[in-house]
């Protein structure tokens, strides 16, 4: 991940909001896909959702840590 300490606070907040929205959309999509009855979902798709969720969550956590550090 890039060095967050060089970004302005406004950029960090904007990124945090964007990533939070992306995570919410991903969770909705994952929930929809995995609830489908009669639709086979491969293990690869499940792992893809999981890795994307983890990545977004880690990025959000890093942004929150940086914003908290600046207070």
Jmol script that loads the backbone (N, CA, C; Angstrom):
load data "model"
ATOM      1  N   UNK A   1       0.838  -1.173   0.000  1.00  0.00           N
ATOM      2  CA  UNK A   1       0.000   0.000   0.000  1.00  0.00           C
ATOM      3  C   UNK A   1       0.885   1.239   0.000  1.00  0.00           C
ATOM      4  N   UNK A   2       0.389   2.284  -0.557  1.00  0.00           N
ATOM      5  CA  UNK A   2       1.171   3.509  -0.645  1.00  0.00           C
ATOM      6  C   UNK A   2       1.322   4.190   0.708  1.00  0.00           C
ATOM      7  N   UNK A   3       2.221   5.149   0.776  1.00  0.00           N
ATOM      8  CA  UNK A   3       2.482   5.890   1.996  1.00  0.00           C
ATOM      9  C   UNK A   3       1.353   6.894   2.231  1.00  0.00           C
ATOM     10  N   UNK A   4       0.500   6.603   3.186  1.00  0.00           N
ATOM     11  CA  UNK A   4      -0.665   7.440   3.449  1.00  0.00           C
ATOM     12  C   UNK A   4      -0.294   8.747   4.131  1.00  0.00           C
ATOM     13  N   UNK A   5       0.885   8.806   4.730  1.00  0.00           N
ATOM     14  CA  UNK A   5       1.276  10.008   5.460  1.00  0.00           C
ATOM     15  C   UNK A   5       1.511  11.206   4.541  1.00  0.00           C
ATOM     16  N   UNK A   6       1.671  10.954   3.250  1.00  0.00           N
ATOM     17  CA  UNK A   6       1.914  12.071   2.329  1.00  0.00           C
ATOM     18  C   UNK A   6       0.622  12.658   1.765  1.00  0.00           C
ATOM     19  N   UNK A   7      -0.508  11.978   2.016  1.00  0.00           N
ATOM     20  CA  UNK A   7      -1.787  12.449   1.481  1.00  0.00           C
ATOM     21  C   UNK A   7      -2.421  13.475   2.409  1.00  0.00           C
ATOM     22  N   UNK A   8      -3.177  14.373   1.814  1.00  0.00           N
ATOM     23  CA  UNK A   8      -3.915  15.354   2.604  1.00  0.00           C
ATOM     24  C   UNK A   8      -5.063  14.654   3.316  1.00  0.00           C
ATOM     25  N   UNK A   9      -5.503  15.248   4.413  1.00  0.00           N
ATOM     26  CA  UNK A   9      -6.582  14.655   5.198  1.00  0.00           C
ATOM     27  C   UNK A   9      -7.857  14.528   4.365  1.00  0.00           C
ATOM     28  N   UNK A  10      -8.140  15.511   3.518  1.00  0.00           N
ATOM     29  CA  UNK A  10      -9.338  15.465   2.671  1.00  0.00           C
ATOM     30  C   UNK A  10      -9.294  14.269   1.725  1.00  0.00           C
ATOM     31  N   UNK A  11      -8.103  13.987   1.197  1.00  0.00           N
ATOM     32  CA  UNK A  11      -7.946  12.832   0.308  1.00  0.00           C
ATOM     33  C   UNK A  11      -8.143  11.521   1.055  1.00  0.00           C
ATOM     34  N   UNK A  12      -7.647  11.463   2.280  1.00  0.00           N
ATOM     35  CA  UNK A  12      -7.822  10.261   3.090  1.00  0.00           C
ATOM     36  C   UNK A  12      -9.304  10.017   3.379  1.00  0.00           C
ATOM     37  N   UNK A  13     -10.013  11.078   3.720  1.00  0.00           N
ATOM     38  CA  UNK A  13     -11.442  10.952   4.022  1.00  0.00           C
ATOM     39  C   UNK A  13     -12.208  10.521   2.777  1.00  0.00           C
ATOM     40  N   UNK A  14     -11.891  11.121   1.651  1.00  0.00           N
ATOM     41  CA  UNK A  14     -12.563  10.767   0.395  1.00  0.00           C
ATOM     42  C   UNK A  14     -12.316   9.297   0.055  1.00  0.00           C
ATOM     43  N   UNK A  15     -11.083   8.866   0.213  1.00  0.00           N
ATOM     44  CA  UNK A  15     -10.747   7.468  -0.059  1.00  0.00           C
ATOM     45  C   UNK A  15     -11.468   6.523   0.892  1.00  0.00           C
ATOM     46  N   UNK A  16     -11.537   6.909   2.162  1.00  0.00           N
ATOM     47  CA  UNK A  16     -12.220   6.099   3.155  1.00  0.00           C
ATOM     48  C   UNK A  16     -13.690   5.926   2.789  1.00  0.00           C
ATOM     49  N   UNK A  17     -14.329   6.996   2.391  1.00  0.00           N
ATOM     50  CA  UNK A  17     -15.736   6.919   1.994  1.00  0.00           C
ATOM     51  C   UNK A  17     -15.919   6.031   0.765  1.00  0.00           C
ATOM     52  N   UNK A  18     -15.040   6.188  -0.202  1.00  0.00           N
ATOM     53  CA  UNK A  18     -15.118   5.393  -1.426  1.00  0.00           C
ATOM     54  C   UNK A  18     -14.935   3.903  -1.133  1.00  0.00           C
ATOM     55  N   UNK A  19     -13.919   3.589  -0.345  1.00  0.00           N
ATOM     56  CA  UNK A  19     -13.662   2.179  -0.032  1.00  0.00           C
ATOM     57  C   UNK A  19     -14.779   1.579   0.810  1.00  0.00           C
ATOM     58  N   UNK A  20     -15.352   2.371   1.697  1.00  0.00           N
ATOM     59  CA  UNK A  20     -16.464   1.888   2.508  1.00  0.00           C
ATOM     60  C   UNK A  20     -17.667   1.560   1.620  1.00  0.00           C
ATOM     61  N   UNK A  21     -17.939   2.420   0.657  1.00  0.00           N
ATOM     62  CA  UNK A  21     -19.029   2.162  -0.284  1.00  0.00           C
ATOM     63  C   UNK A  21     -18.750   0.921  -1.118  1.00  0.00           C
ATOM     64  N   UNK A  22     -17.509   0.774  -1.575  1.00  0.00           N
ATOM     65  CA  UNK A  22     -17.140  -0.406  -2.360  1.00  0.00           C
ATOM     66  C   UNK A  22     -17.317  -1.683  -1.545  1.00  0.00           C
ATOM     67  N   UNK A  23     -16.940  -1.638  -0.266  1.00  0.00           N
ATOM     68  CA  UNK A  23     -17.086  -2.810   0.590  1.00  0.00           C
ATOM     69  C   UNK A  23     -18.565  -3.159   0.781  1.00  0.00           C
ATOM     70  N   UNK A  24     -19.392  -2.156   0.985  1.00  0.00           N
ATOM     71  CA  UNK A  24     -20.831  -2.398   1.139  1.00  0.00           C
ATOM     72  C   UNK A  24     -21.423  -3.016  -0.127  1.00  0.00           C
ATOM     73  N   UNK A  25     -21.033  -2.490  -1.287  1.00  0.00           N
ATOM     74  CA  UNK A  25     -21.525  -3.023  -2.559  1.00  0.00           C
ATOM     75  C   UNK A  25     -21.053  -4.462  -2.761  1.00  0.00           C
ATOM     76  N   UNK A  26     -19.804  -4.730  -2.412  1.00  0.00           N
ATOM     77  CA  UNK A  26     -19.259  -6.077  -2.548  1.00  0.00           C
ATOM     78  C   UNK A  26     -20.010  -7.052  -1.644  1.00  0.00           C
ATOM     79  N   UNK A  27     -20.293  -6.637  -0.414  1.00  0.00           N
ATOM     80  CA  UNK A  27     -21.030  -7.492   0.515  1.00  0.00           C
ATOM     81  C   UNK A  27     -22.434  -7.780  -0.011  1.00  0.00           C
ATOM     82  N   UNK A  28     -23.084  -6.772  -0.576  1.00  0.00           N
ATOM     83  CA  UNK A  28     -24.421  -6.974  -1.156  1.00  0.00           C
ATOM     84  C   UNK A  28     -24.365  -7.946  -2.325  1.00  0.00           C
ATOM     85  N   UNK A  29     -23.381  -7.751  -3.200  1.00  0.00           N
ATOM     86  CA  UNK A  29     -23.237  -8.631  -4.366  1.00  0.00           C
ATOM     87  C   UNK A  29     -22.950 -10.057  -3.927  1.00  0.00           C
ATOM     88  N   UNK A  30     -22.037 -10.203  -2.975  1.00  0.00           N
ATOM     89  CA  UNK A  30     -21.680 -11.534  -2.483  1.00  0.00           C
ATOM     90  C   UNK A  30     -22.902 -12.216  -1.870  1.00  0.00           C
ATOM     91  N   UNK A  31     -23.641 -11.477  -1.078  1.00  0.00           N
ATOM     92  CA  UNK A  31     -24.836 -12.024  -0.446  1.00  0.00           C
ATOM     93  C   UNK A  31     -25.852 -12.467  -1.498  1.00  0.00           C
ATOM     94  N   UNK A  32     -26.048 -11.651  -2.503  1.00  0.00           N
ATOM     95  CA  UNK A  32     -26.992 -11.973  -3.571  1.00  0.00           C
ATOM     96  C   UNK A  32     -26.568 -13.226  -4.328  1.00  0.00           C
ATOM     97  N   UNK A  33     -25.318 -13.276  -4.717  1.00  0.00           N
ATOM     98  CA  UNK A  33     -24.814 -14.409  -5.504  1.00  0.00           C
ATOM     99  C   UNK A  33     -24.866 -15.701  -4.700  1.00  0.00           C
ATOM    100  N   UNK A  34     -24.451 -15.627  -3.447  1.00  0.00           N
ATOM    101  CA  UNK A  34     -24.381 -16.843  -2.647  1.00  0.00           C
ATOM    102  C   UNK A  34     -25.761 -17.328  -2.189  1.00  0.00           C
ATOM    103  N   UNK A  35     -26.778 -16.477  -2.214  1.00  0.00           N
ATOM    104  CA  UNK A  35     -28.135 -16.881  -1.835  1.00  0.00           C
ATOM    105  C   UNK A  35     -28.893 -17.540  -2.975  1.00  0.00           C
ATOM    106  N   UNK A  36     -28.391 -17.427  -4.181  1.00  0.00           N
ATOM    107  CA  UNK A  36     -29.105 -17.972  -5.327  1.00  0.00           C
ATOM    108  C   UNK A  36     -29.245 -19.479  -5.206  1.00  0.00           C
ATOM    109  N   UNK A  37     -30.477 -19.933  -5.241  1.00  0.00           N
ATOM    110  CA  UNK A  37     -30.702 -21.376  -5.201  1.00  0.00           C
ATOM    111  C   UNK A  37     -30.642 -21.914  -6.623  1.00  0.00           C
ATOM    112  N   UNK A  38     -30.079 -23.056  -6.755  1.00  0.00           N
ATOM    113  CA  UNK A  38     -29.974 -23.677  -8.065  1.00  0.00           C
ATOM    114  C   UNK A  38     -28.811 -23.152  -8.892  1.00  0.00           C
ATOM    115  N   UNK A  39     -28.050 -22.239  -8.336  1.00  0.00           N
ATOM    116  CA  UNK A  39     -26.905 -21.678  -9.051  1.00  0.00           C
ATOM    117  C   UNK A  39     -25.638 -22.200  -8.384  1.00  0.00           C
ATOM    118  N   UNK A  40     -24.832 -22.903  -9.158  1.00  0.00           N
ATOM    119  CA  UNK A  40     -23.578 -23.408  -8.617  1.00  0.00           C
ATOM    120  C   UNK A  40     -22.553 -22.277  -8.596  1.00  0.00           C
ATOM    121  N   UNK A  41     -21.982 -22.040  -7.435  1.00  0.00           N
ATOM    122  CA  UNK A  41     -20.939 -21.029  -7.289  1.00  0.00           C
ATOM    123  C   UNK A  41     -19.645 -21.763  -6.987  1.00  0.00           C
ATOM    124  N   UNK A  42     -18.669 -21.555  -7.838  1.00  0.00           N
ATOM    125  CA  UNK A  42     -17.401 -22.271  -7.675  1.00  0.00           C
ATOM    126  C   UNK A  42     -16.635 -21.746  -6.461  1.00  0.00           C
ATOM    127  N   UNK A  43     -15.750 -22.573  -5.985  1.00  0.00           N
ATOM    128  CA  UNK A  43     -14.913 -22.189  -4.859  1.00  0.00           C
ATOM    129  C   UNK A  43     -14.047 -20.989  -5.182  1.00  0.00           C
ATOM    130  N   UNK A  44     -13.673 -20.859  -6.442  1.00  0.00           N
ATOM    131  CA  UNK A  44     -12.852 -19.725  -6.867  1.00  0.00           C
ATOM    132  C   UNK A  44     -13.581 -18.404  -6.699  1.00  0.00           C
ATOM    133  N   UNK A  45     -14.865 -18.409  -6.987  1.00  0.00           N
ATOM    134  CA  UNK A  45     -15.668 -17.193  -6.835  1.00  0.00           C
ATOM    135  C   UNK A  45     -15.770 -16.817  -5.363  1.00  0.00           C
ATOM    136  N   UNK A  46     -15.984 -17.810  -4.525  1.00  0.00           N
ATOM    137  CA  UNK A  46     -16.082 -17.560  -3.086  1.00  0.00           C
ATOM    138  C   UNK A  46     -14.755 -17.008  -2.563  1.00  0.00           C
ATOM    139  N   UNK A  47     -13.647 -17.591  -3.000  1.00  0.00           N
ATOM    140  CA  UNK A  47     -12.320 -17.118  -2.575  1.00  0.00           C
ATOM    141  C   UNK A  47     -12.057 -15.706  -3.088  1.00  0.00           C
ATOM    142  N   UNK A  48     -12.536 -15.403  -4.307  1.00  0.00           N
ATOM    143  CA  UNK A  48     -12.368 -14.058  -4.862  1.00  0.00           C
ATOM    144  C   UNK A  48     -13.092 -13.036  -3.998  1.00  0.00           C
ATOM    145  N   UNK A  49     -14.328 -13.346  -3.640  1.00  0.00           N
ATOM    146  CA  UNK A  49     -15.090 -12.441  -2.774  1.00  0.00           C
ATOM    147  C   UNK A  49     -14.368 -12.251  -1.439  1.00  0.00           C
ATOM    148  N   UNK A  50     -13.877 -13.342  -0.884  1.00  0.00           N
ATOM    149  CA  UNK A  50     -13.204 -13.279   0.411  1.00  0.00           C
ATOM    150  C   UNK A  50     -11.934 -12.433   0.333  1.00  0.00           C
ATOM    151  N   UNK A  51     -11.137 -12.631  -0.704  1.00  0.00           N
ATOM    152  CA  UNK A  51      -9.889 -11.864  -0.817  1.00  0.00           C
ATOM    153  C   UNK A  51     -10.172 -10.377  -1.056  1.00  0.00           C
ATOM    154  N   UNK A  52     -11.207 -10.070  -1.840  1.00  0.00           N
ATOM    155  CA  UNK A  52     -11.569  -8.669  -2.060  1.00  0.00           C
ATOM    156  C   UNK A  52     -12.067  -8.031  -0.769  1.00  0.00           C
ATOM    157  N   UNK A  53     -12.851  -8.770  -0.003  1.00  0.00           N
ATOM    158  CA  UNK A  53     -13.358  -8.264   1.266  1.00  0.00           C
ATOM    159  C   UNK A  53     -12.210  -7.976   2.230  1.00  0.00           C
ATOM    160  N   UNK A  54     -11.278  -8.897   2.316  1.00  0.00           N
ATOM    161  CA  UNK A  54     -10.126  -8.718   3.200  1.00  0.00           C
ATOM    162  C   UNK A  54      -9.297  -7.517   2.765  1.00  0.00           C
ATOM    163  N   UNK A  55      -9.039  -7.407   1.477  1.00  0.00           N
ATOM    164  CA  UNK A  55      -8.240  -6.307   0.956  1.00  0.00           C
ATOM    165  C   UNK A  55      -8.884  -4.954   1.250  1.00  0.00           C
ATOM    166  N   UNK A  56     -10.175  -4.845   0.979  1.00  0.00           N
ATOM    167  CA  UNK A  56     -10.880  -3.587   1.253  1.00  0.00           C
ATOM    168  C   UNK A  56     -10.892  -3.285   2.751  1.00  0.00           C
ATOM    169  N   UNK A  57     -11.122  -4.287   3.563  1.00  0.00           N
ATOM    170  CA  UNK A  57     -11.154  -4.087   5.010  1.00  0.00           C
ATOM    171  C   UNK A  57      -9.801  -3.621   5.541  1.00  0.00           C
ATOM    172  N   UNK A  58      -8.729  -4.200   5.022  1.00  0.00           N
ATOM    173  CA  UNK A  58      -7.383  -3.795   5.442  1.00  0.00           C
ATOM    174  C   UNK A  58      -7.083  -2.361   5.016  1.00  0.00           C
ATOM    175  N   UNK A  59      -7.496  -1.987   3.823  1.00  0.00           N
ATOM    176  CA  UNK A  59      -7.277  -0.626   3.342  1.00  0.00           C
ATOM    177  C   UNK A  59      -8.061   0.377   4.182  1.00  0.00           C
ATOM    178  N   UNK A  60      -9.290   0.025   4.506  1.00  0.00           N
ATOM    179  CA  UNK A  60     -10.128   0.898   5.339  1.00  0.00           C
ATOM    180  C   UNK A  60      -9.489   1.057   6.715  1.00  0.00           C
ATOM    181  N   UNK A  61      -9.014  -0.024   7.285  1.00  0.00           N
ATOM    182  CA  UNK A  61      -8.376   0.028   8.601  1.00  0.00           C
ATOM    183  C   UNK A  61      -7.132   0.912   8.572  1.00  0.00           C
ATOM    184  N   UNK A  62      -6.334   0.801   7.524  1.00  0.00           N
ATOM    185  CA  UNK A  62      -5.122   1.618   7.404  1.00  0.00           C
ATOM    186  C   UNK A  62      -5.472   3.098   7.305  1.00  0.00           C
ATOM    187  N   UNK A  63      -6.511   3.418   6.552  1.00  0.00           N
ATOM    188  CA  UNK A  63      -6.936   4.810   6.436  1.00  0.00           C
ATOM    189  C   UNK A  63      -7.427   5.341   7.780  1.00  0.00           C
ATOM    190  N   UNK A  64      -8.182   4.542   8.503  1.00  0.00           N
ATOM    191  CA  UNK A  64      -8.680   4.963   9.815  1.00  0.00           C
ATOM    192  C   UNK A  64      -7.526   5.193  10.791  1.00  0.00           C
ATOM    193  N   UNK A  65      -6.526   4.318  10.751  1.00  0.00           N
ATOM    194  CA  UNK A  65      -5.358   4.460  11.630  1.00  0.00           C
ATOM    195  C   UNK A  65      -4.637   5.771  11.309  1.00  0.00           C
ATOM    196  N   UNK A  66      -4.444   6.053  10.051  1.00  0.00           N
ATOM    197  CA  UNK A  66      -3.744   7.284   9.651  1.00  0.00           C
ATOM    198  C   UNK A  66      -4.540   8.521  10.062  1.00  0.00           C
ATOM    199  N   UNK A  67      -5.848   8.485   9.859  1.00  0.00           N
ATOM    200  CA  UNK A  67      -6.671   9.635  10.261  1.00  0.00           C
ATOM    201  C   UNK A  67      -6.643   9.823  11.776  1.00  0.00           C
ATOM    202  N   UNK A  68      -6.682   8.731  12.514  1.00  0.00           N
ATOM    203  CA  UNK A  68      -6.637   8.810  13.976  1.00  0.00           C
ATOM    204  C   UNK A  68      -5.285   9.327  14.444  1.00  0.00           C
ATOM    205  N   UNK A  69      -4.228   8.931  13.776  1.00  0.00           N
ATOM    206  CA  UNK A  69      -2.874   9.362  14.133  1.00  0.00           C
ATOM    207  C   UNK A  69      -2.741  10.881  13.995  1.00  0.00           C
ATOM    208  N   UNK A  70      -3.448  11.456  13.049  1.00  0.00           N
ATOM    209  CA  UNK A  70      -3.344  12.888  12.793  1.00  0.00           C
ATOM    210  C   UNK A  70      -4.126  13.748  13.784  1.00  0.00           C
ATOM    211  N   UNK A  71      -4.969  13.130  14.584  1.00  0.00           N
ATOM    212  CA  UNK A  71      -5.762  13.922  15.550  1.00  0.00           C
ATOM    213  C   UNK A  71      -4.931  14.400  16.703  1.00  0.00           C
TER     214      UNK A  71
END
end "model"
wireframe off; spacefill off
backbone 0.3
color backbone group
